[in-house]
Amino acid sequence: MKSTEWIESKIADYKRFTLTLLILSSYLYIGVLISIYEYHSQAYLYLLIMIAGLLSAAFGFVLKLKKLRQHLLEE
């Protein structure tokens, strides 16, 4: 596999994984809203920490995507 093909496949993988992380964190956020308003529980604190972790991972993948695209344009 050539270098450009490898980079393009990594870019596609990072895009998919970033989208998956964003969808998962939105589902967890909906769970937080349900937990707060419907059940009046304190479980939402753990979910907020998990959401922050997922969003920071998604942000890290976006930065990797930017770096790989720049590397692809340089070649």
N, C-alpha and C positions, 0 to 999 in steps of 0.2 A: 504494500500500500504506500502510495506516495505521501509526501509530507503535507501537501495541500489537501488531499483527500482525507487524511487523518485529522487535520485541523477542522475541516468542514463537518466531519462526523462528530467531533467533540463539541462543536458549536451547536449542532442539532440536539445532541444529548443534553447539554447545559440548558438550552431553551426549554426542552421538555421537562427537565427536573425543576427548573425555576417555576414554570407554570404549575406543576404538581404541588410544590411547596406553597405557592400563593393560594391555590384552591383549598389545600388542607388547612391553612391558617384562617381562611374565611369561614370554613365550616366550624372550626374551633371558636371563632369569634361569635358566631351564631349561638353556639353552645353556651358561651359566657352570657350572652343576653338572656337566653332562656333560663340559665341558672340564677341570674340576678332577679329577674322580674317574675318568674313563675314559681320557683322553688325557694327563693330567699336563702340560699345556702352560701357558704364561704368557699366552695370548691372553685369558684372562678379565679381565685388568686393563682392557683396552680396552672390553670389554663392560660392565663395572661403571660406567665413566665414561658410557657411552651410556645405561645404565639410569637413572643419576642425572639425566641431562639430560631424559630422557623423563618421569620422575616429577615433576621440577620444572616441566616444561611442563604436565603434567596438573594439578598443584596450582595453577598460574597460571590455567588455564581454570576450575577450580572457584571460584577467587576472582572471576573475571569473571562466572561464573554467579550467584554470590551477589549481586554488585552489580546485575546485570540484573534478577534477581528482586525485589530491593528497589525498583528503579526502576519495575518493573511494578506493584508493590503501591501505590506512591505515586500512580500515575495512576489 
